[in-house]
Amino acid sequence: MSEQKIRLATCSLAGCFGCHMSLLDIDERLFDLVELVEFNRTPLTDIKHCGPCDVGIVEGGVCNAENVHVLREFRKNCKVLVAIGACAINGGLPAMRNNIDLWDCFQEVYQYEGGLEGGQVPNDPELPLPFDKVHPIYEVVNVDYFLPGCPPSGEAIWQFLTDLLAGREPKLDYEMLHFD
Ligand code: SF4
């Protein structure tokens, strides 16, 4: 049976993890979901690298070199790639730093107001190289679907996924997409 399941992967790049929390908001329907899908790389399995998948869901924008690596691996391995949430779609909250010099930003966080007393900007060579700007994921890879929201509601995610997994073109009612 399990070989017939749809292989699904998710990852979080430069985001707050809220979109993943919203996925968990489908509550007891998670049991229905695991009947339909086999999870590959996702925080739910703790698998570190994305294998061949049918659907990949990406939360968060691209703010450093590691994000690019992870995103390209996802694109290479996922037949359908979904950008979920404002951060993946347009950079979202992390992109608010795009008008601030990166070094000024680091100093503000680590050395000045609200930072650690006498703190230093982390410079371990193993840390991912940060970019000057935070980018939406479509600037790095092709994206098949965009699911907006900050985060999209659990209802919207469930509706989107059930359509997609059933082979239907995902369609969300206005009530699931308006944020006023
Ligand atoms: Fe968090 Fe909103 Fe970005 Fe989702 S879109 S990761 S909820 S800030």
Backbone and ligand atoms as CSV (ligand in chain L), in Angstrom:
chain,resi,resn,atom,element,x,y,z
A,1,MET,N,N,0.820,-1.205,0.000
A,1,MET,CA,C,0.000,0.000,0.000
A,1,MET,C,C,0.854,1.254,0.000
A,2,SER,N,N,1.944,1.241,0.823
A,2,SER,CA,C,2.657,2.483,1.016
A,2,SER,C,C,3.293,2.984,-0.275
A,3,GLU,N,N,3.628,2.031,-1.241
A,3,GLU,CA,C,4.264,2.502,-2.463
A,3,GLU,C,C,3.284,3.315,-3.324
A,4,GLN,N,N,1.982,3.209,-3.033
A,4,GLN,CA,C,1.002,3.973,-3.801
A,4,GLN,C,C,0.775,5.364,-3.206
A,5,LYS,N,N,1.335,5.591,-2.059
A,5,LYS,CA,C,1.120,6.888,-1.436
A,5,LYS,C,C,1.891,7.991,-2.174
A,6,ILE,N,N,1.342,9.184,-2.081
A,6,ILE,CA,C,2.001,10.344,-2.670
A,6,ILE,C,C,3.125,10.775,-1.741
A,7,ARG,N,N,4.287,10.996,-2.316
A,7,ARG,CA,C,5.441,11.393,-1.492
A,7,ARG,C,C,5.454,12.914,-1.324
A,8,LEU,N,N,5.472,13.333,-0.078
A,8,LEU,CA,C,5.337,14.761,0.251
A,8,LEU,C,C,6.521,15.204,1.110
A,9,ALA,N,N,7.091,16.342,0.745
A,9,ALA,CA,C,8.183,16.911,1.543
A,9,ALA,C,C,7.830,18.357,1.893
A,10,THR,N,N,8.330,18.840,3.017
A,10,THR,CA,C,8.147,20.249,3.391
A,10,THR,C,C,9.460,20.755,3.970
A,11,CYS,N,N,9.680,22.050,3.843
A,11,CYS,CA,C,10.855,22.631,4.488
A,11,CYS,C,C,10.583,24.074,4.863
A,12,SER,N,N,11.349,24.557,5.809
A,12,SER,CA,C,11.246,25.939,6.250
A,12,SER,C,C,12.562,26.641,5.963
A,13,LEU,N,N,12.503,27.720,5.179
A,13,LEU,CA,C,13.702,28.519,4.903
A,13,LEU,C,C,13.659,29.734,5.824
A,14,ALA,N,N,13.715,30.958,5.273
A,14,ALA,CA,C,13.665,32.152,6.130
A,14,ALA,C,C,12.208,32.483,6.445
A,15,GLY,N,N,11.707,31.866,7.481
A,15,GLY,CA,C,10.338,32.087,7.938
A,15,GLY,C,C,10.280,31.889,9.430
A,16,CYS,N,N,9.082,31.920,9.969
A,16,CYS,CA,C,8.953,31.826,11.431
A,16,CYS,C,C,8.420,30.472,11.876
A,17,PHE,N,N,8.188,29.579,10.930
A,17,PHE,CA,C,7.640,28.249,11.173
A,17,PHE,C,C,6.122,28.284,11.363
A,18,GLY,N,N,5.538,29.486,11.251
A,18,GLY,CA,C,4.095,29.589,11.435
A,18,GLY,C,C,3.297,28.832,10.389
A,19,CYS,N,N,3.814,28.766,9.156
A,19,CYS,CA,C,3.084,28.033,8.118
A,19,CYS,C,C,3.065,26.535,8.420
A,20,HIS,N,N,4.154,26.012,8.967
A,20,HIS,CA,C,4.139,24.609,9.383
A,20,HIS,C,C,3.159,24.400,10.544
A,21,MET,N,N,3.123,25.368,11.455
A,21,MET,CA,C,2.167,25.244,12.569
A,21,MET,C,C,0.738,25.238,12.038
A,22,SER,N,N,0.520,26.028,10.968
A,22,SER,CA,C,-0.811,26.065,10.376
A,22,SER,C,C,-1.145,24.725,9.717
A,23,LEU,N,N,-0.147,24.084,9.138
A,23,LEU,CA,C,-0.372,22.731,8.600
A,23,LEU,C,C,-0.834,21.799,9.714
A,24,LEU,N,N,-0.227,21.925,10.875
A,24,LEU,CA,C,-0.646,21.075,12.001
A,24,LEU,C,C,-2.052,21.438,12.468
A,25,ASP,N,N,-2.506,22.648,12.116
A,25,ASP,CA,C,-3.854,23.087,12.498
A,25,ASP,C,C,-4.958,22.334,11.761
A,26,ILE,N,N,-4.591,21.448,10.840
A,26,ILE,CA,C,-5.657,20.635,10.246
A,26,ILE,C,C,-6.112,19.576,11.245
A,27,ASP,N,N,-5.410,19.545,12.386
A,27,ASP,CA,C,-5.833,18.738,13.547
A,27,ASP,C,C,-6.019,17.267,13.183
A,28,GLU,N,N,-7.220,16.725,13.510
A,28,GLU,CA,C,-7.403,15.274,13.360
A,28,GLU,C,C,-7.326,14.825,11.901
A,29,ARG,N,N,-7.413,15.793,10.967
A,29,ARG,CA,C,-7.299,15.409,9.554
A,29,ARG,C,C,-5.871,15.002,9.185
A,30,LEU,N,N,-4.941,15.230,10.121
A,30,LEU,CA,C,-3.585,14.704,9.915
A,30,LEU,C,C,-3.626,13.183,9.733
A,31,PHE,N,N,-4.587,12.528,10.417
A,31,PHE,CA,C,-4.694,11.072,10.270
A,31,PHE,C,C,-5.135,10.714,8.846
A,32,ASP,N,N,-6.025,11.547,8.283
A,32,ASP,CA,C,-6.427,11.322,6.885
A,32,ASP,C,C,-5.240,11.572,5.952
A,33,LEU,N,N,-4.458,12.600,6.292
A,33,LEU,CA,C,-3.332,12.960,5.434
A,33,LEU,C,C,-2.307,11.826,5.376
A,34,VAL,N,N,-1.999,11.230,6.514
A,34,VAL,CA,C,-0.978,10.176,6.489
A,34,VAL,C,C,-1.488,8.912,5.795
A,35,GLU,N,N,-2.795,8.808,5.593
A,35,GLU,CA,C,-3.307,7.706,4.771
A,35,GLU,C,C,-3.009,7.950,3.296
A,36,LEU,N,N,-2.900,9.244,2.947
A,36,LEU,CA,C,-2.714,9.608,1.541
A,36,LEU,C,C,-1.255,9.793,1.162
A,37,VAL,N,N,-0.438,10.225,2.107
A,37,VAL,CA,C,0.925,10.604,1.761
A,37,VAL,C,C,1.953,9.868,2.611
A,38,GLU,N,N,3.143,9.797,2.019
A,38,GLU,CA,C,4.311,9.317,2.756
A,38,GLU,C,C,5.233,10.527,2.893
A,39,PHE,N,N,5.544,10.906,4.122
A,39,PHE,CA,C,6.377,12.086,4.324
A,39,PHE,C,C,7.834,11.762,4.040
A,40,ASN,N,N,8.466,12.623,3.266
A,40,ASN,CA,C,9.907,12.540,3.025
A,40,ASN,C,C,10.566,13.580,3.916
A,41,ARG,N,N,11.440,14.445,3.344
A,41,ARG,CA,C,12.059,15.466,4.182
A,41,ARG,C,C,10.994,16.420,4.710
A,42,THR,N,N,10.950,16.578,5.992
A,42,THR,CA,C,10.046,17.515,6.643
A,42,THR,C,C,10.439,17.554,8.118
A,43,PRO,N,N,10.151,18.658,8.807
A,43,PRO,CA,C,10.424,18.670,10.245
A,43,PRO,C,C,9.663,17.571,10.989
A,44,LEU,N,N,8.608,17.021,10.367
A,44,LEU,CA,C,7.839,15.965,11.027
A,44,LEU,C,C,8.603,14.651,11.071
A,45,THR,N,N,9.512,14.447,10.098
A,45,THR,CA,C,10.277,13.197,10.061
A,45,THR,C,C,11.729,13.400,10.476
A,46,ASP,N,N,12.175,14.648,10.385
A,46,ASP,CA,C,13.570,14.996,10.657
A,46,ASP,C,C,14.522,14.414,9.613
A,47,ILE,N,N,13.985,13.997,8.455
A,47,ILE,CA,C,14.866,13.602,7.347
A,47,ILE,C,C,15.562,14.866,6.826
A,48,LYS,N,N,16.864,14.797,6.626
A,48,LYS,CA,C,17.641,16.008,6.346
A,48,LYS,C,C,17.736,16.370,4.872
A,49,HIS,N,N,17.577,15.387,3.972
A,49,HIS,CA,C,17.689,15.690,2.547
A,49,HIS,C,C,16.458,15.186,1.816
A,50,CYS,N,N,16.042,15.996,0.859
A,50,CYS,CA,C,14.834,15.660,0.115
A,50,CYS,C,C,15.140,14.596,-0.930
A,51,GLY,N,N,14.387,13.484,-0.861
A,51,GLY,CA,C,14.492,12.461,-1.891
A,51,GLY,C,C,13.445,12.723,-2.970
A,52,PRO,N,N,13.322,11.818,-3.942
A,52,PRO,CA,C,12.318,11.998,-5.000
A,52,PRO,C,C,10.915,12.090,-4.404
A,53,CYS,N,N,10.194,13.159,-4.737
A,53,CYS,CA,C,8.869,13.399,-4.154
A,53,CYS,C,C,7.890,13.844,-5.233
A,54,ASP,N,N,6.620,13.674,-4.927
A,54,ASP,CA,C,5.578,14.168,-5.817
A,54,ASP,C,C,5.300,15.648,-5.551
A,55,VAL,N,N,5.254,16.007,-4.277
A,55,VAL,CA,C,4.919,17.385,-3.903
A,55,VAL,C,C,5.912,17.901,-2.871
A,56,GLY,N,N,6.410,19.100,-3.079
A,56,GLY,CA,C,7.271,19.763,-2.099
A,56,GLY,C,C,6.641,21.082,-1.688
A,57,ILE,N,N,6.557,21.315,-0.405
A,57,ILE,CA,C,5.985,22.556,0.127
A,57,ILE,C,C,7.100,23.346,0.797
A,58,VAL,N,N,7.239,24.605,0.382
A,58,VAL,CA,C,8.327,25.427,0.918
A,58,VAL,C,C,7.759,26.616,1.674
A,59,GLU,N,N,8.138,26.736,2.930
A,59,GLU,CA,C,7.814,27.912,3.744
A,59,GLU,C,C,9.067,28.776,3.844
A,60,GLY,N,N,8.891,30.082,3.776
A,60,GLY,CA,C,10.012,30.986,3.999
A,60,GLY,C,C,10.707,31.424,2.724
A,61,GLY,N,N,11.348,32.580,2.803
A,61,GLY,CA,C,12.100,33.099,1.677
A,61,GLY,C,C,13.547,32.636,1.725
A,62,VAL,N,N,14.368,33.280,0.898
A,62,VAL,CA,C,15.769,32.894,0.743
A,62,VAL,C,C,16.634,34.009,1.307
A,63,CYS,N,N,17.304,33.735,2.438
A,63,CYS,CA,C,18.106,34.797,3.063
A,63,CYS,C,C,19.580,34.439,3.162
A,64,ASN,N,N,19.940,33.203,2.795
A,64,ASN,CA,C,21.360,32.841,2.875
A,64,ASN,C,C,21.681,31.703,1.901
A,65,ALA,N,N,22.965,31.376,1.812
A,65,ALA,CA,C,23.414,30.389,0.820
A,65,ALA,C,C,22.838,29.005,1.092
A,66,GLU,N,N,22.637,28.674,2.351
A,66,GLU,CA,C,22.073,27.352,2.658
A,66,GLU,C,C,20.636,27.247,2.154
A,67,ASN,N,N,19.876,28.349,2.252
A,67,ASN,CA,C,18.505,28.347,1.737
A,67,ASN,C,C,18.495,28.003,0.253
A,68,VAL,N,N,19.443,28.559,-0.500
A,68,VAL,CA,C,19.515,28.282,-1.938
A,68,VAL,C,C,19.784,26.803,-2.174
A,69,HIS,N,N,20.699,26.240,-1.413
A,69,HIS,CA,C,21.044,24.825,-1.565
A,69,HIS,C,C,19.826,23.940,-1.297
A,70,VAL,N,N,19.142,24.215,-0.194
A,70,VAL,CA,C,17.970,23.410,0.177
A,70,VAL,C,C,16.871,23.561,-0.882
A,71,LEU,N,N,16.647,24.793,-1.315
A,71,LEU,CA,C,15.578,25.050,-2.283
A,71,LEU,C,C,15.864,24.360,-3.614
A,72,ARG,N,N,17.099,24.427,-4.064
A,72,ARG,CA,C,17.436,23.776,-5.342
A,72,ARG,C,C,17.296,22.257,-5.229
A,73,GLU,N,N,17.660,21.715,-4.083
A,73,GLU,CA,C,17.483,20.273,-3.875
A,73,GLU,C,C,15.998,19.909,-3.929
A,74,PHE,N,N,15.165,20.752,-3.334
A,74,PHE,CA,C,13.716,20.522,-3.371
A,74,PHE,C,C,13.208,20.557,-4.808
A,75,ARG,N,N,13.596,21.591,-5.527
A,75,ARG,CA,C,13.115,21.741,-6.905
A,75,ARG,C,C,13.541,20.551,-7.759
A,76,LYS,N,N,14.756,20.097,-7.559
A,76,LYS,CA,C,15.282,18.976,-8.344
A,76,LYS,C,C,14.509,17.694,-8.060
A,77,ASN,N,N,14.055,17.531,-6.845
A,77,ASN,CA,C,13.455,16.263,-6.434
A,77,ASN,C,C,11.935,16.249,-6.407
A,78,CYS,N,N,11.295,17.417,-6.477
A,78,CYS,CA,C,9.830,17.462,-6.340
A,78,CYS,C,C,9.178,17.766,-7.686
A,79,LYS,N,N,8.235,16.909,-8.065
A,79,LYS,CA,C,7.544,17.147,-9.337
A,79,LYS,C,C,6.742,18.444,-9.277
A,80,VAL,N,N,6.103,18.695,-8.153
A,80,VAL,CA,C,5.300,19.912,-7.971
A,80,VAL,C,C,5.844,20.670,-6.777
A,81,LEU,N,N,6.127,21.949,-6.979
A,81,LEU,CA,C,6.668,22.760,-5.885
A,81,LEU,C,C,5.649,23.839,-5.501
A,82,VAL,N,N,5.375,23.927,-4.204
A,82,VAL,CA,C,4.381,24.872,-3.694
A,82,VAL,C,C,5.061,25.872,-2.766
A,83,ALA,N,N,4.862,27.172,-3.057
A,83,ALA,CA,C,5.313,28.222,-2.134
A,83,ALA,C,C,4.156,28.522,-1.192
A,84,ILE,N,N,4.373,28.319,0.094
A,84,ILE,CA,C,3.292,28.519,1.053
A,84,ILE,C,C,3.629,29.708,1.960
A,85,GLY,N,N,2.702,30.666,2.004
A,85,GLY,CA,C,2.871,31.798,2.909
A,85,GLY,C,C,3.613,32.975,2.292
A,86,ALA,N,N,3.420,34.140,2.922
A,86,ALA,CA,C,3.964,35.396,2.394
A,86,ALA,C,C,5.479,35.372,2.271
A,87,CYS,N,N,6.175,34.739,3.206
A,87,CYS,CA,C,7.643,34.775,3.162
A,87,CYS,C,C,8.173,34.061,1.917
A,88,ALA,N,N,7.593,32.906,1.592
A,88,ALA,CA,C,8.037,32.180,0.396
A,88,ALA,C,C,7.616,32.918,-0.866
A,89,ILE,N,N,6.455,33.570,-0.814
A,89,ILE,CA,C,5.899,34.180,-2.027
A,89,ILE,C,C,6.527,35.537,-2.336
A,90,ASN,N,N,6.728,36.366,-1.305
A,90,ASN,CA,C,7.305,37.694,-1.601
A,90,ASN,C,C,8.393,38.130,-0.613
A,91,GLY,N,N,8.869,37.232,0.199
A,91,GLY,CA,C,9.903,37.577,1.177
A,91,GLY,C,C,9.322,37.795,2.566
A,92,GLY,N,N,8.083,38.304,2.611
A,92,GLY,CA,C,7.354,38.426,3.874
A,92,GLY,C,C,8.086,39.254,4.928
A,93,LEU,N,N,7.858,38.910,6.171
A,93,LEU,CA,C,8.437,39.669,7.281
A,93,LEU,C,C,9.965,39.743,7.239
A,94,PRO,N,N,10.669,38.631,6.956
A,94,PRO,CA,C,12.135,38.727,6.930
A,94,PRO,C,C,12.637,39.761,5.919
A,95,ALA,N,N,11.857,40.006,4.856
A,95,ALA,CA,C,12.279,40.966,3.828
A,95,ALA,C,C,12.176,42.405,4.324
A,96,MET,N,N,11.622,42.623,5.504
A,96,MET,CA,C,11.592,43.988,6.053
A,96,MET,C,C,12.999,44.522,6.288
A,97,ARG,N,N,13.983,43.623,6.346
A,97,ARG,CA,C,15.365,44.101,6.502
A,97,ARG,C,C,16.009,44.511,5.182
A,98,ASN,N,N,15.275,44.355,4.087
A,98,ASN,CA,C,15.889,44.616,2.783
A,98,ASN,C,C,16.292,46.068,2.554
A,99,ASN,N,N,15.691,46.978,3.317
A,99,ASN,CA,C,16.062,48.393,3.164
A,99,ASN,C,C,17.100,48.832,4.188
A,100,ILE,N,N,17.611,47.878,4.936
A,100,ILE,CA,C,18.605,48.189,5.964
A,100,ILE,C,C,19.929,47.534,5.574
A,101,ASP,N,N,20.995,48.253,5.748
A,101,ASP,CA,C,22.315,47.668,5.503
A,101,ASP,C,C,22.485,46.434,6.394
A,102,LEU,N,N,22.972,45.350,5.814
A,102,LEU,CA,C,23.027,44.078,6.547
A,102,LEU,C,C,23.902,44.183,7.792
A,103,TRP,N,N,25.025,44.861,7.671
A,103,TRP,CA,C,25.925,44.969,8.824
A,103,TRP,C,C,25.276,45.810,9.932
A,104,ASP,N,N,24.597,46.897,9.533
A,104,ASP,CA,C,23.862,47.691,10.523
A,104,ASP,C,C,22.817,46.827,11.230
A,105,CYS,N,N,22.192,46.009,10.457
A,105,CYS,CA,C,21.152,45.125,10.995
A,105,CYS,C,C,21.758,44.165,12.028
A,106,PHE,N,N,22.877,43.544,11.679
A,106,PHE,CA,C,23.538,42.620,12.604
A,106,PHE,C,C,23.970,43.343,13.880
A,107,GLN,N,N,24.532,44.544,13.711
A,107,GLN,CA,C,24.986,45.283,14.894
A,107,GLN,C,C,23.815,45.639,15.799
A,108,GLU,N,N,22.702,46.006,15.198
A,108,GLU,CA,C,21.524,46.346,15.995
A,108,GLU,C,C,21.062,45.137,16.810
A,109,VAL,N,N,21.091,43.982,16.170
A,109,VAL,CA,C,20.591,42.767,16.838
A,109,VAL,C,C,21.568,42.272,17.895
A,110,TYR,N,N,22.859,42.248,17.559
A,110,TYR,CA,C,23.813,41.572,18.441
A,110,TYR,C,C,24.588,42.513,19.350
A,111,GLN,N,N,24.633,43.832,19.006
A,111,GLN,CA,C,25.522,44.695,19.776
A,111,GLN,C,C,24.834,45.895,20.416
A,112,TYR,N,N,23.781,46.412,19.774
A,112,TYR,CA,C,23.188,47.645,20.276
A,112,TYR,C,C,21.856,47.365,20.962
A,113,GLU,N,N,20.868,48.210,20.645
A,113,GLU,CA,C,19.562,48.144,21.288
A,113,GLU,C,C,19.020,46.716,21.334
A,114,GLY,N,N,18.718,46.251,22.497
A,114,GLY,CA,C,18.093,44.941,22.625
A,114,GLY,C,C,19.048,43.795,22.390
A,115,GLY,N,N,20.298,44.104,22.034
A,115,GLY,CA,C,21.267,43.048,21.793
A,115,GLY,C,C,21.910,42.586,23.093
A,116,LEU,N,N,22.854,41.695,22.944
A,116,LEU,CA,C,23.556,41.200,24.117
A,116,LEU,C,C,24.592,42.238,24.536
A,117,GLU,N,N,24.719,42.456,25.831
A,117,GLU,CA,C,25.697,43.418,26.338
A,117,GLU,C,C,27.094,42.962,25.923
A,118,GLY,N,N,27.797,43.841,25.218
A,118,GLY,CA,C,29.150,43.474,24.770
A,118,GLY,C,C,29.157,42.330,23.777
A,119,GLY,N,N,28.016,42.077,23.138
A,119,GLY,CA,C,27.907,40.923,22.237
A,119,GLY,C,C,28.673,41.120,20.943
A,120,GLN,N,N,28.920,40.035,20.265
A,120,GLN,CA,C,29.625,40.079,18.990
A,120,GLN,C,C,28.728,39.507,17.905
A,121,VAL,N,N,28.899,40.027,16.727
A,121,VAL,CA,C,28.182,39.440,15.590
A,121,VAL,C,C,28.782,38.063,15.327
A,122,PRO,N,N,27.973,36.998,15.299
A,122,PRO,CA,C,28.523,35.645,15.085
A,122,PRO,C,C,29.290,35.584,13.769
A,123,ASN,N,N,30.442,34.945,13.794
A,123,ASN,CA,C,31.245,34.867,12.554
A,123,ASN,C,C,31.856,33.487,12.359
A,124,ASP,N,N,31.225,32.468,12.949
A,124,ASP,CA,C,31.727,31.106,12.758
A,124,ASP,C,C,31.669,30.763,11.273
A,125,PRO,N,N,32.786,30.260,10.710
A,125,PRO,CA,C,32.802,29.956,9.263
A,125,PRO,C,C,31.781,28.905,8.859
A,126,GLU,N,N,31.260,28.144,9.812
A,126,GLU,CA,C,30.257,27.135,9.450
A,126,GLU,C,C,28.860,27.730,9.293
A,127,LEU,N,N,28.682,28.979,9.708
A,127,LEU,CA,C,27.368,29.611,9.550
A,127,LEU,C,C,27.109,29.886,8.074
A,128,PRO,N,N,25.855,29.721,7.616
A,128,PRO,CA,C,25.555,30.001,6.199
A,128,PRO,C,C,25.837,31.455,5.858
A,129,LEU,N,N,26.322,31.670,4.640
A,129,LEU,CA,C,26.605,33.030,4.182
A,129,LEU,C,C,25.295,33.809,4.037
A,130,PRO,N,N,25.124,34.914,4.806
A,130,PRO,CA,C,23.872,35.685,4.674
A,130,PRO,C,C,23.884,36.549,3.421
A,131,PHE,N,N,22.706,36.772,2.835
A,131,PHE,CA,C,22.578,37.644,1.669
A,131,PHE,C,C,22.176,39.044,2.115
A,132,ASP,N,N,22.502,40.025,1.287
A,132,ASP,CA,C,22.109,41.407,1.576
A,132,ASP,C,C,20.593,41.561,1.642
A,133,LYS,N,N,19.903,40.799,0.790
A,133,LYS,CA,C,18.442,40.893,0.710
A,133,LYS,C,C,17.818,39.519,0.930
A,134,VAL,N,N,16.571,39.536,1.362
A,134,VAL,CA,C,15.784,38.301,1.439
A,134,VAL,C,C,14.967,38.200,0.157
A,135,HIS,N,N,14.990,37.041,-0.479
A,135,HIS,CA,C,14.355,36.884,-1.793
A,135,HIS,C,C,13.176,35.924,-1.728
A,136,PRO,N,N,12.139,36.192,-2.525
A,136,PRO,CA,C,11.078,35.194,-2.690
A,136,PRO,C,C,11.631,33.990,-3.434
A,137,ILE,N,N,11.047,32.822,-3.210
A,137,ILE,CA,C,11.672,31.616,-3.771
A,137,ILE,C,C,11.568,31.556,-5.292
A,138,TYR,N,N,10.572,32.257,-5.891
A,138,TYR,CA,C,10.458,32.191,-7.353
A,138,TYR,C,C,11.630,32.874,-8.038
A,139,GLU,N,N,12.418,33.667,-7.315
A,139,GLU,CA,C,13.601,34.284,-7.922
A,139,GLU,C,C,14.749,33.280,-8.044
A,140,VAL,N,N,14.595,32.130,-7.398
A,140,VAL,CA,C,15.675,31.123,-7.421
A,140,VAL,C,C,15.271,29.880,-8.208
A,141,VAL,N,N,14.011,29.455,-8.073
A,141,VAL,CA,C,13.550,28.235,-8.757
A,141,VAL,C,C,12.161,28.494,-9.349
A,142,ASN,N,N,11.750,27.627,-10.241
A,142,ASN,CA,C,10.373,27.690,-10.745
A,142,ASN,C,C,9.414,27.173,-9.680
A,143,VAL,N,N,8.290,27.846,-9.557
A,143,VAL,CA,C,7.287,27.473,-8.554
A,143,VAL,C,C,5.983,27.141,-9.282
A,144,ASP,N,N,5.355,26.047,-8.884
A,144,ASP,CA,C,4.127,25.620,-9.560
A,144,ASP,C,C,2.871,26.239,-8.945
A,145,TYR,N,N,2.852,26.378,-7.620
A,145,TYR,CA,C,1.668,26.929,-6.960
A,145,TYR,C,C,2.094,27.884,-5.850
A,146,PHE,N,N,1.249,28.892,-5.622
A,146,PHE,CA,C,1.463,29.858,-4.541
A,146,PHE,C,C,0.235,29.826,-3.632
A,147,LEU,N,N,0.444,29.575,-2.367
A,147,LEU,CA,C,-0.670,29.557,-1.407
A,147,LEU,C,C,-0.449,30.705,-0.423
A,148,PRO,N,N,-1.164,31.837,-0.618
A,148,PRO,CA,C,-0.873,33.031,0.186
A,148,PRO,C,C,-1.440,32.969,1.596
A,149,GLY,N,N,-0.953,33.910,2.410
A,149,GLY,CA,C,-1.408,34.010,3.798
A,149,GLY,C,C,-0.213,34.146,4.711
A,150,CYS,N,N,-0.458,34.607,5.907
A,150,CYS,CA,C,0.628,34.729,6.878
A,150,CYS,C,C,0.105,34.376,8.266
A,151,PRO,N,N,-0.061,33.067,8.477
A,151,PRO,CA,C,0.051,31.974,7.504
A,151,PRO,C,C,-1.288,31.725,6.819
A,152,PRO,N,N,-1.308,30.892,5.757
A,152,PRO,CA,C,-2.595,30.401,5.277
A,152,PRO,C,C,-3.251,29.609,6.408
A,153,SER,N,N,-4.560,29.646,6.462
A,153,SER,CA,C,-5.243,28.912,7.543
A,153,SER,C,C,-5.107,27.403,7.333
A,154,GLY,N,N,-5.305,26.663,8.400
A,154,GLY,CA,C,-5.320,25.203,8.291
A,154,GLY,C,C,-6.381,24.751,7.296
A,155,GLU,N,N,-7.524,25.445,7.292
A,155,GLU,CA,C,-8.601,25.103,6.345
A,155,GLU,C,C,-8.136,25.274,4.908
A,156,ALA,N,N,-7.441,26.398,4.649
A,156,ALA,CA,C,-6.965,26.657,3.292
A,156,ALA,C,C,-5.932,25.606,2.880
A,157,ILE,N,N,-5.048,25.263,3.792
A,157,ILE,CA,C,-4.019,24.261,3.475
A,157,ILE,C,C,-4.672,22.911,3.195
A,158,TRP,N,N,-5.665,22.568,3.992
A,158,TRP,CA,C,-6.334,21.277,3.807
A,158,TRP,C,C,-7.061,21.233,2.471
A,159,GLN,N,N,-7.776,22.321,2.166
A,159,GLN,CA,C,-8.502,22.383,0.889
A,159,GLN,C,C,-7.522,22.280,-0.286
A,160,PHE,N,N,-6.424,23.026,-0.173
A,160,PHE,CA,C,-5.415,23.023,-1.236
A,160,PHE,C,C,-4.836,21.615,-1.411
A,161,LEU,N,N,-4.444,21.000,-0.311
A,161,LEU,CA,C,-3.795,19.690,-0.390
A,161,LEU,C,C,-4.750,18.606,-0.886
A,162,THR,N,N,-5.986,18.612,-0.418
A,162,THR,CA,C,-6.912,17.565,-0.845
A,162,THR,C,C,-7.196,17.684,-2.341
A,163,ASP,N,N,-7.287,18.907,-2.848
A,163,ASP,CA,C,-7.446,19.076,-4.294
A,163,ASP,C,C,-6.224,18.544,-5.025
A,164,LEU,N,N,-5.059,18.990,-4.592
A,164,LEU,CA,C,-3.822,18.624,-5.287
A,164,LEU,C,C,-3.592,17.111,-5.247
A,165,LEU,N,N,-3.782,16.515,-4.093
A,165,LEU,CA,C,-3.513,15.084,-3.947
A,165,LEU,C,C,-4.523,14.242,-4.710
A,166,ALA,N,N,-5.718,14.806,-4.945
A,166,ALA,CA,C,-6.741,14.083,-5.705
A,166,ALA,C,C,-6.589,14.312,-7.203
A,167,GLY,N,N,-5.587,15.097,-7.598
A,167,GLY,CA,C,-5.355,15.340,-9.018
A,167,GLY,C,C,-6.217,16.457,-9.584
A,168,ARG,N,N,-6.888,17.215,-8.686
A,168,ARG,CA,C,-7.690,18.362,-9.149
A,168,ARG,C,C,-6.849,19.635,-9.102
A,169,GLU,N,N,-7.195,20.595,-9.933
A,169,GLU,CA,C,-6.542,21.892,-9.851
A,169,GLU,C,C,-6.993,22.564,-8.554
A,170,PRO,N,N,-6.061,22.915,-7.659
A,170,PRO,CA,C,-6.470,23.509,-6.384
A,170,PRO,C,C,-7.257,24.797,-6.593
A,171,LYS,N,N,-8.351,24.934,-5.838
A,171,LYS,CA,C,-9.206,26.120,-5.966
A,171,LYS,C,C,-9.681,26.483,-4.567
A,172,LEU,N,N,-9.391,27.713,-4.159
A,172,LEU,CA,C,-9.787,28.141,-2.818
A,172,LEU,C,C,-10.853,29.221,-2.912
A,173,ASP,N,N,-11.865,29.106,-2.051
A,173,ASP,CA,C,-12.900,30.138,-1.998
A,173,ASP,C,C,-12.303,31.441,-1.485
A,174,TYR,N,N,-12.950,32.538,-1.875
A,174,TYR,CA,C,-12.495,33.871,-1.445
A,174,TYR,C,C,-12.366,33.939,0.076
A,175,GLU,N,N,-13.318,33.336,0.775
A,175,GLU,CA,C,-13.307,33.401,2.251
A,175,GLU,C,C,-12.013,32.836,2.828
A,176,MET,N,N,-11.363,31.928,2.093
A,176,MET,CA,C,-10.133,31.317,2.604
A,176,MET,C,C,-8.914,32.151,2.251
A,177,LEU,N,N,-9.098,33.173,1.419
A,177,LEU,CA,C,-7.927,33.904,0.937
A,177,LEU,C,C,-7.913,35.385,1.307
A,178,HIS,N,N,-9.031,35.921,1.779
A,178,HIS,CA,C,-9.009,37.354,2.079
A,178,HIS,C,C,-8.535,37.550,3.521
A,179,PHE,N,N,-7.844,38.655,3.739
A,179,PHE,CA,C,-7.220,38.864,5.056
A,179,PHE,C,C,-7.622,40.202,5.644
A,180,ASP,N,N,-8.778,40.756,5.179
A,180,ASP,CA,C,-9.232,42.028,5.727
A,180,ASP,C,C,-10.255,41.790,6.840
L,1,SF4,FE1,FE,5.650,32.899,9.482
L,1,SF4,FE2,FE,3.888,34.336,8.077
L,1,SF4,FE3,FE,6.267,33.748,7.028
L,1,SF4,FE4,FE,4.453,31.809,7.338
L,1,SF4,S1,S,4.268,33.601,5.993
L,1,SF4,S2,S,6.634,31.676,7.854
L,1,SF4,S3,S,3.450,32.486,9.252
L,1,SF4,S4,S,5.899,35.034,8.869
